[in-house]
């Protein structure tokens, strides 16, 4: 069970980090969101999805 959650976290993290790298925002913002995702494993993903993603797109 834990392997599945770990693998799911890894896949989602990689996809989000690639999305962040492709975004047209300042590098400092990209670095900040990547650190948040890596330091706060599941919470960081949720924060980026609900807060950061909207700012990156719009």
PQR file of N, CA, C, O and H, with PARSE charges and radii, in Angstrom:
ATOM      1  N   UNK A   1       0.824  -1.205   0.000 -0.4000 1.5000
ATOM      2  CA  UNK A   1       0.000   0.000   0.000 -0.0000 2.0000
ATOM      3  C   UNK A   1       0.860   1.258   0.000  0.5500 1.7000
ATOM      4  O   UNK A   1       0.604   2.192  -0.759 -0.5500 1.4000
ATOM      5  N   UNK A   2       1.897   1.279   0.867 -0.4000 1.5000
ATOM      6  CA  UNK A   2       2.735   2.470   0.949 -0.0000 2.0000
ATOM      7  C   UNK A   2       3.552   2.680  -0.320  0.5500 1.7000
ATOM      8  O   UNK A   2       3.880   3.811  -0.678 -0.5500 1.4000
ATOM      9  H   UNK A   2       2.106   0.520   1.484  0.4000 1.0000
ATOM     10  N   UNK A   3       3.880   1.571  -1.001 -0.4000 1.5000
ATOM     11  CA  UNK A   3       4.620   1.687  -2.250 -0.0000 2.0000
ATOM     12  C   UNK A   3       3.779   2.398  -3.300  0.5500 1.7000
ATOM     13  O   UNK A   3       4.292   3.202  -4.078 -0.5500 1.4000
ATOM     14  H   UNK A   3       3.614   0.652  -0.710  0.4000 1.0000
ATOM     15  N   UNK A   4       2.500   2.102  -3.317 -0.4000 1.5000
ATOM     16  CA  UNK A   4       1.598   2.725  -4.283 -0.0000 2.0000
ATOM     17  C   UNK A   4       1.498   4.223  -4.011  0.5500 1.7000
ATOM     18  O   UNK A   4       1.552   5.025  -4.944 -0.5500 1.4000
ATOM     19  H   UNK A   4       2.082   1.450  -2.685  0.4000 1.0000
ATOM     20  N   UNK A   5       1.353   4.606  -2.750 -0.4000 1.5000
ATOM     21  CA  UNK A   5       1.277   6.029  -2.409 -0.0000 2.0000
ATOM     22  C   UNK A   5       2.582   6.741  -2.741  0.5500 1.7000
ATOM     23  O   UNK A   5       2.565   7.865  -3.244 -0.5500 1.4000
ATOM     24  H   UNK A   5       1.309   3.955  -1.992  0.4000 1.0000
ATOM     25  N   UNK A   6       3.703   6.102  -2.466 -0.4000 1.5000
ATOM     26  CA  UNK A   6       4.994   6.690  -2.788 -0.0000 2.0000
ATOM     27  C   UNK A   6       5.188   6.862  -4.275  0.5500 1.7000
ATOM     28  O   UNK A   6       5.680   7.897  -4.724 -0.5500 1.4000
ATOM     29  H   UNK A   6       3.717   5.190  -2.058  0.4000 1.0000
ATOM     30  N   UNK A   7       4.807   5.856  -5.044 -0.4000 1.5000
ATOM     31  CA  UNK A   7       4.920   5.932  -6.495 -0.0000 2.0000
ATOM     32  C   UNK A   7       3.994   7.006  -7.061  0.5500 1.7000
ATOM     33  O   UNK A   7       4.371   7.752  -7.965 -0.5500 1.4000
ATOM     34  H   UNK A   7       4.407   5.015  -4.679  0.4000 1.0000
ATOM     35  N   UNK A   8       2.791   7.075  -6.522 -0.4000 1.5000
ATOM     36  CA  UNK A   8       1.836   8.102  -6.954 -0.0000 2.0000
ATOM     37  C   UNK A   8       2.370   9.499  -6.653  0.5500 1.7000
ATOM     38  O   UNK A   8       2.270  10.397  -7.489 -0.5500 1.4000
ATOM     39  H   UNK A   8       2.484   6.470  -5.787  0.4000 1.0000
ATOM     40  N   UNK A   9       2.940   9.683  -5.453 -0.4000 1.5000
ATOM     41  CA  UNK A   9       3.532  10.974  -5.098 -0.0000 2.0000
ATOM     42  C   UNK A   9       4.668  11.318  -6.045  0.5500 1.7000
ATOM     43  O   UNK A   9       4.774  12.459  -6.494 -0.5500 1.4000
ATOM     44  H   UNK A   9       3.021   8.953  -4.775  0.4000 1.0000
ATOM     45  N   UNK A  10       5.516  10.352  -6.355 -0.4000 1.5000
ATOM     46  CA  UNK A  10       6.648  10.586  -7.244 -0.0000 2.0000
ATOM     47  C   UNK A  10       6.192  11.016  -8.636  0.5500 1.7000
ATOM     48  O   UNK A  10       6.729  11.966  -9.205 -0.5500 1.4000
ATOM     49  H   UNK A  10       5.431   9.425  -5.991  0.4000 1.0000
ATOM     50  N   UNK A  11       5.220  10.325  -9.171 -0.4000 1.5000
ATOM     51  CA  UNK A  11       4.722  10.647 -10.514 -0.0000 2.0000
ATOM     52  C   UNK A  11       4.080  12.031 -10.543  0.5500 1.7000
ATOM     53  O   UNK A  11       4.356  12.822 -11.446 -0.5500 1.4000
ATOM     54  H   UNK A  11       4.784   9.553  -8.709  0.4000 1.0000
ATOM     55  N   UNK A  12       3.235  12.327  -9.576 -0.4000 1.5000
ATOM     56  CA  UNK A  12       2.572  13.630  -9.532 -0.0000 2.0000
ATOM     57  C   UNK A  12       3.596  14.745  -9.330  0.5500 1.7000
ATOM     58  O   UNK A  12       3.480  15.808  -9.940 -0.5500 1.4000
ATOM     59  H   UNK A  12       3.010  11.684  -8.843  0.4000 1.0000
ATOM     60  N   UNK A  13       4.587  14.515  -8.489 -0.4000 1.5000
ATOM     61  CA  UNK A  13       5.623  15.525  -8.253 -0.0000 2.0000
ATOM     62  C   UNK A  13       6.404  15.823  -9.519  0.5500 1.7000
ATOM     63  O   UNK A  13       6.657  16.985  -9.836 -0.5500 1.4000
ATOM     64  H   UNK A  13       4.682  13.651  -7.993  0.4000 1.0000
ATOM     65  N   UNK A  14       6.784  14.794 -10.235 -0.4000 1.5000
ATOM     66  CA  UNK A  14       7.540  14.989 -11.475 -0.0000 2.0000
ATOM     67  C   UNK A  14       6.716  15.762 -12.492  0.5500 1.7000
ATOM     68  O   UNK A  14       7.230  16.673 -13.143 -0.5500 1.4000
ATOM     69  H   UNK A  14       6.578  13.850  -9.978  0.4000 1.0000
ATOM     70  N   UNK A  15       5.450  15.411 -12.636 -0.4000 1.5000
ATOM     71  CA  UNK A  15       4.583  16.107 -13.591 -0.0000 2.0000
ATOM     72  C   UNK A  15       4.433  17.577 -13.207  0.5500 1.7000
ATOM     73  O   UNK A  15       4.498  18.452 -14.071 -0.5500 1.4000
ATOM     74  H   UNK A  15       5.033  14.671 -12.107  0.4000 1.0000
ATOM     75  N   UNK A  16       4.233  17.853 -11.929 -0.4000 1.5000
ATOM     76  CA  UNK A  16       4.067  19.246 -11.486 -0.0000 2.0000
ATOM     77  C   UNK A  16       5.364  20.036 -11.631  0.5500 1.7000
ATOM     78  O   UNK A  16       5.330  21.204 -12.017 -0.5500 1.4000
ATOM     79  H   UNK A  16       4.179  17.143 -11.228  0.4000 1.0000
ATOM     80  N   UNK A  17       6.487  19.429 -11.333 -0.4000 1.5000
ATOM     81  CA  UNK A  17       7.763  20.124 -11.474 -0.0000 2.0000
ATOM     82  C   UNK A  17       8.036  20.450 -12.941  0.5500 1.7000
ATOM     83  O   UNK A  17       8.527  21.537 -13.248 -0.5500 1.4000
ATOM     84  H   UNK A  17       6.514  18.480 -11.019  0.4000 1.0000
ATOM     85  N   UNK A  18       7.728  19.531 -13.846 -0.4000 1.5000
ATOM     86  CA  UNK A  18       7.881  19.813 -15.270 -0.0000 2.0000
ATOM     87  C   UNK A  18       6.944  20.938 -15.711  0.5500 1.7000
ATOM     88  O   UNK A  18       7.321  21.778 -16.529 -0.5500 1.4000
ATOM     89  H   UNK A  18       7.330  18.648 -13.597  0.4000 1.0000
ATOM     90  N   UNK A  19       5.735  20.955 -15.174 -0.4000 1.5000
ATOM     91  CA  UNK A  19       4.776  22.027 -15.477 -0.0000 2.0000
ATOM     92  C   UNK A  19       5.303  23.370 -14.973  0.5500 1.7000
ATOM     93  O   UNK A  19       5.169  24.388 -15.653 -0.5500 1.4000
ATOM     94  H   UNK A  19       5.429  20.273 -14.510  0.4000 1.0000
ATOM     95  N   UNK A  20       5.893  23.370 -13.794 -0.4000 1.5000
ATOM     96  CA  UNK A  20       6.447  24.603 -13.227 -0.0000 2.0000
ATOM     97  C   UNK A  20       7.604  25.106 -14.074  0.5500 1.7000
ATOM     98  O   UNK A  20       7.707  26.305 -14.337 -0.5500 1.4000
ATOM     99  H   UNK A  20       6.002  22.544 -13.242  0.4000 1.0000
ATOM    100  N   UNK A  21       8.477  24.200 -14.502 -0.4000 1.5000
ATOM    101  CA  UNK A  21       9.640  24.591 -15.294 -0.0000 2.0000
ATOM    102  C   UNK A  21       9.213  25.208 -16.622  0.5500 1.7000
ATOM    103  O   UNK A  21       9.854  26.145 -17.099 -0.5500 1.4000
ATOM    104  H   UNK A  21       8.394  23.226 -14.288  0.4000 1.0000
ATOM    105  N   UNK A  22       8.138  24.697 -17.226 -0.4000 1.5000
ATOM    106  CA  UNK A  22       7.664  25.202 -18.511 -0.0000 2.0000
ATOM    107  C   UNK A  22       6.924  26.536 -18.400  0.5500 1.7000
ATOM    108  O   UNK A  22       6.774  27.236 -19.402 -0.5500 1.4000
ATOM    109  H   UNK A  22       7.617  23.936 -16.839  0.4000 1.0000
ATOM    110  N   UNK A  23       6.465  26.897 -17.213 -0.4000 1.5000
ATOM    111  CA  UNK A  23       5.681  28.121 -17.028 -0.0000 2.0000
ATOM    112  C   UNK A  23       6.539  29.361 -17.289  0.5500 1.7000
ATOM    113  O   UNK A  23       7.746  29.368 -17.046 -0.5500 1.4000
ATOM    114  H   UNK A  23       6.587  26.328 -16.399  0.4000 1.0000
ATOM    115  N   UNK A  24       5.895  30.384 -17.779 -0.4000 1.5000
ATOM    116  CA  UNK A  24       6.582  31.643 -18.079 -0.0000 2.0000
ATOM    117  C   UNK A  24       6.440  32.600 -16.906  0.5500 1.7000
ATOM    118  O   UNK A  24       5.706  33.585 -16.977 -0.5500 1.4000
ATOM    119  H   UNK A  24       4.914  30.378 -17.976  0.4000 1.0000
ATOM    120  N   UNK A  25       7.143  32.302 -15.840 -0.4000 1.5000
ATOM    121  CA  UNK A  25       7.171  33.128 -14.636 -0.0000 2.0000
ATOM    122  C   UNK A  25       8.632  33.281 -14.225  0.5500 1.7000
ATOM    123  O   UNK A  25       9.485  32.545 -14.720 -0.5500 1.4000
ATOM    124  H   UNK A  25       7.740  31.502 -15.782  0.4000 1.0000
ATOM    125  N   UNK A  26       8.937  34.217 -13.335 -0.4000 1.5000
ATOM    126  CA  UNK A  26      10.333  34.392 -12.897 -0.0000 2.0000
ATOM    127  C   UNK A  26      10.903  33.114 -12.268  0.5500 1.7000
ATOM    128  O   UNK A  26      10.181  32.319 -11.666 -0.5500 1.4000
ATOM    129  H   UNK A  26       8.243  34.816 -12.934  0.4000 1.0000
ATOM    130  N   UNK A  27      12.217  32.945 -12.427 -0.4000 1.5000
ATOM    131  CA  UNK A  27      12.878  31.751 -11.896 -0.0000 2.0000
ATOM    132  C   UNK A  27      12.735  31.625 -10.388  0.5500 1.7000
ATOM    133  O   UNK A  27      12.664  30.514  -9.863 -0.5500 1.4000
ATOM    134  H   UNK A  27      12.803  33.591 -12.916  0.4000 1.0000
ATOM    135  N   UNK A  28      12.693  32.746  -9.692 -0.4000 1.5000
ATOM    136  CA  UNK A  28      12.550  32.682  -8.237 -0.0000 2.0000
ATOM    137  C   UNK A  28      11.217  32.047  -7.844  0.5500 1.7000
ATOM    138  O   UNK A  28      11.147  31.308  -6.862 -0.5500 1.4000
ATOM    139  H   UNK A  28      12.751  33.648 -10.119  0.4000 1.0000
ATOM    140  N   UNK A  29      10.180  32.328  -8.593 -0.4000 1.5000
ATOM    141  CA  UNK A  29       8.867  31.729  -8.332 -0.0000 2.0000
ATOM    142  C   UNK A  29       8.902  30.239  -8.619  0.5500 1.7000
ATOM    143  O   UNK A  29       8.336  29.446  -7.867 -0.5500 1.4000
ATOM    144  H   UNK A  29      10.237  32.928  -9.390  0.4000 1.0000
ATOM    145  N   UNK A  30       9.562  29.856  -9.699 -0.4000 1.5000
ATOM    146  CA  UNK A  30       9.676  28.436 -10.031 -0.0000 2.0000
ATOM    147  C   UNK A  30      10.411  27.686  -8.928  0.5500 1.7000
ATOM    148  O   UNK A  30       9.962  26.627  -8.487 -0.5500 1.4000
ATOM    149  H   UNK A  30      10.022  30.501 -10.310  0.4000 1.0000
ATOM    150  N   UNK A  31      11.529  28.228  -8.485 -0.4000 1.5000
ATOM    151  CA  UNK A  31      12.322  27.581  -7.443 -0.0000 2.0000
ATOM    152  C   UNK A  31      11.517  27.457  -6.157  0.5500 1.7000
ATOM    153  O   UNK A  31      11.557  26.421  -5.494 -0.5500 1.4000
ATOM    154  H   UNK A  31      11.894  29.088  -8.842  0.4000 1.0000
ATOM    155  N   UNK A  32      10.795  28.500  -5.806 -0.4000 1.5000
ATOM    156  CA  UNK A  32       9.985  28.481  -4.588 -0.0000 2.0000
ATOM    157  C   UNK A  32       8.956  27.355  -4.631  0.5500 1.7000
ATOM    158  O   UNK A  32       8.824  26.611  -3.659 -0.5500 1.4000
ATOM    159  H   UNK A  32      10.763  29.342  -6.344  0.4000 1.0000
ATOM    160  N   UNK A  33       8.232  27.218  -5.725 -0.4000 1.5000
ATOM    161  CA  UNK A  33       7.203  26.177  -5.803 -0.0000 2.0000
ATOM    162  C   UNK A  33       7.816  24.785  -5.839  0.5500 1.7000
ATOM    163  O   UNK A  33       7.252  23.852  -5.267 -0.5500 1.4000
ATOM    164  H   UNK A  33       8.339  27.823  -6.514  0.4000 1.0000
ATOM    165  N   UNK A  34       8.945  24.627  -6.492 -0.4000 1.5000
ATOM    166  CA  UNK A  34       9.610  23.317  -6.505 -0.0000 2.0000
ATOM    167  C   UNK A  34      10.042  22.930  -5.100  0.5500 1.7000
ATOM    168  O   UNK A  34       9.889  21.776  -4.699 -0.5500 1.4000
ATOM    169  H   UNK A  34       9.403  25.385  -6.956  0.4000 1.0000
ATOM    170  N   UNK A  35      10.582  23.885  -4.348 -0.4000 1.5000
ATOM    171  CA  UNK A  35      10.991  23.608  -2.968 -0.0000 2.0000
ATOM    172  C   UNK A  35       9.782  23.261  -2.104  0.5500 1.7000
ATOM    173  O   UNK A  35       9.850  22.350  -1.279 -0.5500 1.4000
ATOM    174  H   UNK A  35      10.706  24.823  -4.673  0.4000 1.0000
ATOM    175  N   UNK A  36       8.680  23.980  -2.289 -0.4000 1.5000
ATOM    176  CA  UNK A  36       7.470  23.704  -1.508 -0.0000 2.0000
ATOM    177  C   UNK A  36       6.977  22.282  -1.788  0.5500 1.7000
ATOM    178  O   UNK A  36       6.598  21.567  -0.860 -0.5500 1.4000
ATOM    179  H   UNK A  36       8.625  24.720  -2.959  0.4000 1.0000
ATOM    180  N   UNK A  37       6.980  21.870  -3.045 -0.4000 1.5000
ATOM    181  CA  UNK A  37       6.517  20.533  -3.403 -0.0000 2.0000
ATOM    182  C   UNK A  37       7.430  19.461  -2.812  0.5500 1.7000
ATOM    183  O   UNK A  37       6.955  18.420  -2.357 -0.5500 1.4000
ATOM    184  H   UNK A  37       7.288  22.450  -3.799  0.4000 1.0000
ATOM    185  N   UNK A  38       8.730  19.710  -2.819 -0.4000 1.5000
ATOM    186  CA  UNK A  38       9.670  18.702  -2.327 -0.0000 2.0000
ATOM    187  C   UNK A  38       9.762  18.652  -0.806  0.5500 1.7000
ATOM    188  O   UNK A  38       9.957  17.578  -0.238 -0.5500 1.4000
ATOM    189  H   UNK A  38       9.116  20.556  -3.189  0.4000 1.0000
ATOM    190  N   UNK A  39       9.625  19.799  -0.138 -0.4000 1.5000
ATOM    191  CA  UNK A  39       9.781  19.846   1.318 -0.0000 2.0000
ATOM    192  C   UNK A  39       8.496  19.420   2.030  0.5500 1.7000
ATOM    193  O   UNK A  39       8.548  18.743   3.057 -0.5500 1.4000
ATOM    194  H   UNK A  39       9.467  20.672  -0.600  0.4000 1.0000
ATOM    195  N   UNK A  40       7.365  19.810   1.493 -0.4000 1.5000
ATOM    196  CA  UNK A  40       6.070  19.450   2.087 -0.0000 2.0000
ATOM    197  C   UNK A  40       5.385  18.446   1.160  0.5500 1.7000
ATOM    198  O   UNK A  40       4.539  18.832   0.353 -0.5500 1.4000
ATOM    199  H   UNK A  40       7.323  20.360   0.659  0.4000 1.0000
ATOM    200  N   UNK A  41       5.737  17.174   1.264 -0.4000 1.5000
ATOM    201  CA  UNK A  41       5.342  16.190   0.253 -0.0000 2.0000
ATOM    202  C   UNK A  41       3.897  16.279  -0.247  0.5500 1.7000
ATOM    203  O   UNK A  41       3.685  16.701  -1.384 -0.5500 1.4000
ATOM    204  H   UNK A  41       6.424  16.860   1.920  0.4000 1.0000
ATOM    205  N   UNK A  42       2.922  15.909   0.532 -0.4000 1.5000
ATOM    206  CA  UNK A  42       1.554  15.889   0.014 -0.0000 2.0000
ATOM    207  C   UNK A  42       0.880  17.245   0.127  0.5500 1.7000
ATOM    208  O   UNK A  42       0.078  17.611  -0.732 -0.5500 1.4000
ATOM    209  H   UNK A  42       3.094  15.566   1.456  0.4000 1.0000
ATOM    210  N   UNK A  43       1.191  17.981   1.157 -0.4000 1.5000
ATOM    211  CA  UNK A  43       0.619  19.312   1.344 -0.0000 2.0000
ATOM    212  C   UNK A  43       1.118  20.262   0.252  0.5500 1.7000
ATOM    213  O   UNK A  43       0.354  21.088  -0.247 -0.5500 1.4000
ATOM    214  H   UNK A  43       1.843  17.684   1.855  0.4000 1.0000
ATOM    215  N   UNK A  44       2.390  20.148  -0.118 -0.4000 1.5000
ATOM    216  CA  UNK A  44       2.953  21.001  -1.156 -0.0000 2.0000
ATOM    217  C   UNK A  44       2.262  20.819  -2.494  0.5500 1.7000
ATOM    218  O   UNK A  44       2.038  21.784  -3.225 -0.5500 1.4000
ATOM    219  H   UNK A  44       3.011  19.477   0.287  0.4000 1.0000
ATOM    220  N   UNK A  45       1.928  19.584  -2.810 -0.4000 1.5000
ATOM    221  CA  UNK A  45       1.211  19.308  -4.058 -0.0000 2.0000
ATOM    222  C   UNK A  45      -0.166  19.965  -4.032  0.5500 1.7000
ATOM    223  O   UNK A  45      -0.589  20.575  -5.014 -0.5500 1.4000
ATOM    224  H   UNK A  45       2.110  18.800  -2.217  0.4000 1.0000
ATOM    225  N   UNK A  46      -0.853  19.836  -2.913 -0.4000 1.5000
ATOM    226  CA  UNK A  46      -2.182  20.454  -2.800 -0.0000 2.0000
ATOM    227  C   UNK A  46      -2.099  21.977  -2.861  0.5500 1.7000
ATOM    228  O   UNK A  46      -2.913  22.620  -3.523 -0.5500 1.4000
ATOM    229  H   UNK A  46      -0.509  19.341  -2.115  0.4000 1.0000
ATOM    230  N   UNK A  47      -1.112  22.551  -2.171 -0.4000 1.5000
ATOM    231  CA  UNK A  47      -0.939  24.008  -2.209 -0.0000 2.0000
ATOM    232  C   UNK A  47      -0.679  24.494  -3.630  0.5500 1.7000
ATOM    233  O   UNK A  47      -1.278  25.472  -4.079 -0.5500 1.4000
ATOM    234  H   UNK A  47      -0.451  22.028  -1.633  0.4000 1.0000
ATOM    235  N   UNK A  48       0.205  23.814  -4.327 -0.4000 1.5000
ATOM    236  CA  UNK A  48       0.490  24.234  -5.700 -0.0000 2.0000
ATOM    237  C   UNK A  48      -0.746  24.078  -6.575  0.5500 1.7000
ATOM    238  O   UNK A  48      -1.058  24.965  -7.370 -0.5500 1.4000
ATOM    239  H   UNK A  48       0.691  23.020  -3.963  0.4000 1.0000
ATOM    240  N   UNK A  49      -1.447  22.971  -6.437 -0.4000 1.5000
ATOM    241  CA  UNK A  49      -2.601  22.732  -7.299 -0.0000 2.0000
ATOM    242  C   UNK A  49      -3.691  23.777  -7.104  0.5500 1.7000
ATOM    243  O   UNK A  49      -4.279  24.249  -8.078 -0.5500 1.4000
ATOM    244  H   UNK A  49      -1.194  22.251  -5.791  0.4000 1.0000
ATOM    245  N   UNK A  50      -3.969  24.146  -5.845 -0.4000 1.5000
ATOM    246  CA  UNK A  50      -5.072  25.072  -5.586 -0.0000 2.0000
ATOM    247  C   UNK A  50      -4.662  26.541  -5.606  0.5500 1.7000
ATOM    248  O   UNK A  50      -5.496  27.399  -5.895 -0.5500 1.4000
ATOM    249  H   UNK A  50      -3.492  23.762  -5.054  0.4000 1.0000
ATOM    250  N   UNK A  51      -3.410  26.852  -5.310 -0.4000 1.5000
ATOM    251  CA  UNK A  51      -2.986  28.250  -5.237 -0.0000 2.0000
ATOM    252  C   UNK A  51      -2.042  28.609  -6.383  0.5500 1.7000
ATOM    253  O   UNK A  51      -2.322  29.526  -7.155 -0.5500 1.4000
ATOM    254  H   UNK A  51      -2.733  26.154  -5.076  0.4000 1.0000
ATOM    255  N   UNK A  52      -0.950  27.904  -6.492 -0.4000 1.5000
ATOM    256  CA  UNK A  52       0.096  28.259  -7.443 -0.0000 2.0000
ATOM    257  C   UNK A  52      -0.259  28.042  -8.885  0.5500 1.7000
ATOM    258  O   UNK A  52       0.131  28.830  -9.746 -0.5500 1.4000
ATOM    259  H   UNK A  52      -0.723  27.159  -5.865  0.4000 1.0000
ATOM    260  N   UNK A  53      -0.987  26.998  -9.163 -0.4000 1.5000
ATOM    261  CA  UNK A  53      -1.324  26.687 -10.553 -0.0000 2.0000
ATOM    262  C   UNK A  53      -2.175  27.773 -11.183  0.5500 1.7000
ATOM    263  O   UNK A  53      -1.996  28.108 -12.354 -0.5500 1.4000
ATOM    264  H   UNK A  53      -1.304  26.358  -8.463  0.4000 1.0000
ATOM    265  N   UNK A  54      -3.100  28.324 -10.411 -0.4000 1.5000
ATOM    266  CA  UNK A  54      -3.960  29.385 -10.929 -0.0000 2.0000
ATOM    267  C   UNK A  54      -3.135  30.629 -11.259  0.5500 1.7000
ATOM    268  O   UNK A  54      -3.407  31.309 -12.248 -0.5500 1.4000
ATOM    269  H   UNK A  54      -3.246  28.052  -9.460  0.4000 1.0000
ATOM    270  N   UNK A  55      -2.139  30.924 -10.442 -0.4000 1.5000
ATOM    271  CA  UNK A  55      -1.301  32.098 -10.680 -0.0000 2.0000
ATOM    272  C   UNK A  55      -0.366  31.865 -11.850  0.5500 1.7000
ATOM    273  O   UNK A  55      -0.059  32.805 -12.583 -0.5500 1.4000
ATOM    274  H   UNK A  55      -1.918  30.371  -9.639  0.4000 1.0000
ATOM    275  N   UNK A  56       0.092  30.645 -12.044 -0.4000 1.5000
ATOM    276  CA  UNK A  56       0.991  30.327 -13.153 -0.0000 2.0000
ATOM    277  C   UNK A  56       0.265  30.411 -14.479  0.5500 1.7000
ATOM    278  O   UNK A  56       0.823  30.890 -15.466 -0.5500 1.4000
ATOM    279  H   UNK A  56      -0.157  29.882 -11.448  0.4000 1.0000
ATOM    280  N   UNK A  57      -0.986  29.946 -14.509 -0.4000 1.5000
ATOM    281  CA  UNK A  57      -1.763  29.934 -15.755 -0.0000 2.0000
ATOM    282  C   UNK A  57      -2.297  31.329 -16.066  0.5500 1.7000
ATOM    283  O   UNK A  57      -2.206  31.791 -17.203 -0.5500 1.4000
ATOM    284  H   UNK A  57      -1.439  29.557 -13.707  0.4000 1.0000
ATOM    285  N   UNK A  58      -2.847  31.993 -15.069 -0.4000 1.5000
ATOM    286  CA  UNK A  58      -3.512  33.280 -15.289 -0.0000 2.0000
ATOM    287  C   UNK A  58      -2.642  34.374 -14.978  0.5500 1.7000
ATOM    288  O   UNK A  58      -3.038  35.532 -15.105 -0.5500 1.4000
ATOM    289  H   UNK A  58      -2.920  31.618 -14.145  0.4000 1.0000
TER
END
